[in-house]
């Protein structure tokens, strides 16, 4: 089975399994797990920030960043198709009483002029705008990369209006590799940033949120409120350290294999790719004449042929390459689509 549902389906590497066995441990809630402490220092450097905090998931990392940047009743500006808005259970409203102001982005990023217009006037009828959220790479636009200058332009608007800027960097390493720039250049103008070790970097679990030392002290308090204080969690932090040491440099292989898959799919009649060409390891496949409900059937038929994917409504079928997708799998994926789409079934 070629599993293209997500880059979270990878299993730990042999180096990670050894690191888990050998990791020195303590109690992270007391702050004395040496492996966690080492990871947080390394992650802060990797992300170009003063301090970092290890958390179970990217969703927790993002919601912590929202919590420390807002008060109940405040408003945050974000894209209408970003992960924070679509796929995090409405946590900003449920947990922190923060109102979302979704805007349409352009190629994976908010436009500075749109942010400027959306900032609320100082009026008791309105919530107070406190935070802007960006995402890099942009998941639901097919792993689009956001360049540093575009992030900086949004940050400039935030600074002028006294707003905080958070970057959901779940797949930030992919953006850095695709652009050929160091990660800190992508985070230089944001206040907080999250990063996942389980998306493409092969760790079984774990993320960080990073920012100033003062912000991360408050983040640690919020993590405790959320039940995210984990004890001998150095066994997981050890995997994340390996992700930083050896996981990032191999991401171009995932990008190359996705480009190869796109090259094959592009030759199939009726197939449209989003984006085309793919910029990182994510691709959406839209099929002419197929209604939204029909993509579920395509997914089932592909799985029967050994290719596991996910349907995403009007976006079609999402494919994500990762460490477990080999060169020889590329043709299997393309042939699976060709055979299924030639069959037609009951989808149209």
Secondary structure, DSSP 8 states (H G I E B T S, - for coil): -EE-S-TT-----HHHHHHHHH-----GGGT--HHHHHHHHHHHHHHTSSEEEEES-HHHHHHHHHHHH--TT-EEEEETTSHHHHSSTTHHHHHH--EEEEE--BTTB--HHHHHHHS--S-TTS--EEEEEEESSBGGGTSB---HHHHHHHHHHHHHHT-EEEEE-TTHHHHHHHHT--HHHHHTT-SEEEEESSSSS--SS-EEEEE-HHHHHHHHHHHHHTT---SSTHHHHHHHHHIIIIISTTHHHHHHHHHHHHHHHTTSTTEEEESSS-SSSEEEEEETT--TTHHHHHHHHHHHTTEE-EE-GGG-EEEE--TT--HHHHHHHHHHHHHHHHH-TT--
